[in-house]
Amino acid sequence: MSHPQPNDSTAVAIENCRSDFPALQQEINGQPLVYLDSAASAQQPTAVIDAVAEYQRHDHANVHRGVHTLSHRATDAYEGARDKIQAFIHAASRREIVLTSGTTESINLVAQSYCRPRLGPGNKILISHLEHHSNIVPWQLVCEQTGAELVVTPMDDVGQLDLEAFKQLLSTEVRIVSIGHVSNALGTINPIKDIVAQAHALDIPVLIDGAQSVPHLPIDVQDLGCDFYAFSAHKMFGPTGVGVLYGRESLLEEMPPYQGGGDMILEVSFNGTTYNDLPYKFEAGTPNISGVVGMGAAIDYLQSIGVSHIVKYEHDLLEYLTQQLASVDGIRLIGTAADKASVQSFLLDDIHPHDLGTILDHQGIAIRTGHHCAMPVMDYFGIPGTARASLALYNNVDDVDRLVAGLDKAKQIFA
Amino acid sequence: MSAVDINSRDDLRELYRELILDHAKSPRHFGKLAGATHTAEGINPLCGDKLRLYLRLDDEDKIDAASFEGSGCAISVAAASVMTDTIIGLNVSVALEYFRAVTRRLTDPGQDHGDNLDLGKIMAFDGVHEFPSRIKCATLAWHALNCAIHNQTKSVSTE
């Protein structure tokens, strides 16, 4: 395999980027931190931390409300980030970029505002076995509210969707298809364009849960053809509590507001209210302004490195991670799809993942252990959970080697 | 267990003592209990530990049999195994004294707890207090015991 080589010009830029992340420059339990939990939440570069702090120090006021200078600055910073997001995911219009608290709120918004008025007994919502709980439970709620049925596309033993079954499950009763772009537990990249084409052939809209894809893959919502795309800032080196719902403008126009409050109105009287235009119709109340500013800075940061460089670097590093893990005696890799990004789940001998997590943490290595908010995936494999190493652009070959050495120690303790 | 120098700091070895590893690998009183009079489920949602505890009480409230089933990490399985070993033969009021002593001991180790009780193998879990995220693993079975004795039928969670 080709290691990500430091003498490759791409790798040089990315190797250097590790020093941009202050949290990675510390020791944990006497060892330099190896952070392999970016799929849960990625660390933030200085550029993001500083952008948020600068905004708080100099520019903070409420947005869209004041005539004074700070309110203008805050509004410019907030709306400027929206423009960056639009460009980053190649949306046709800034009106299609709804700022939310995260992927979870984005999916709930679609479930309640788009689907709920359209659903009744006999209707179906089609998801997949690979989904994170945040792409399961919002649909279960709206099914309970409307009598609609949640239908699940099966997966196979390597963690790939059964596309034949998906085609069979599509029918005119299906009101929406909602599928993750990249599985958080297994790393599988789903064939989104194929899924969208199949669904659109029956005029069924498609929501893509992009929480795990945005920092690892180039995202072009027009090329993907999806109708909704949901993602979070904190998985892509931005702050927590901020996310995006991209929605096709014609669909967003049809949808009633999700929440009522300030900023989402044009005119309010006790006889009734005229709702604001897109995207503000869906942004009730004072938003997470500093968080959105941080998300804009995270996009600038990603683009300064170049998403295509990140894809190549992480692809090679994931290959190295998978190979090195596979060479560990007693390892069982969970999730071995042909097309994957950033994540490798595994089990070691009969050591419980939680014990592995403690033993690795003791050596300064942070991984995620447990069900990864994807309990149906764990049920499929008949396991209570996995250990999961997830990569980001700041990881390198040394991190992988430290992980493998750490697993050796776990084996010694449990020998 | 092999004699491995895990670290200059011996916290890990303190956590994974031989007794704990032994009970984790070969849990005692594992399985369903015929004629159980009390049962409760313990769930630790953080790591997915899930166990069901069974008790059989006689007419004088003595625990004459106890068992557990389920899956969990080494700490939670060993804790359940040692707990069942400890409580069989005890009156429920004494078993509850153990429950209180153990939970206090793990969460507030600076104090002497349970001096009047023979803690025996339970002291093998003293190393857990150095690992705050694992205290819930060590107390899960004990919370299930408390729940079962008080005949609470719903699951007890460590969250």
Interface residues (C-beta under 8 A of the other chain):
Chain A: N29 G30 I351 H352 P353 H354 D355 G357 T358 I359 H362 Q363 T369 G370 H371 M378 P384 G385 K409 Q412 I413 F414 A415
Chain B: M1 S2 V4 I6 N7 R9 D11 L12 R13 L15 Y16 L21 L46 C47 G48 D49 K50 S71 G72 C73 A74 I75 F131 S133 R134 C137
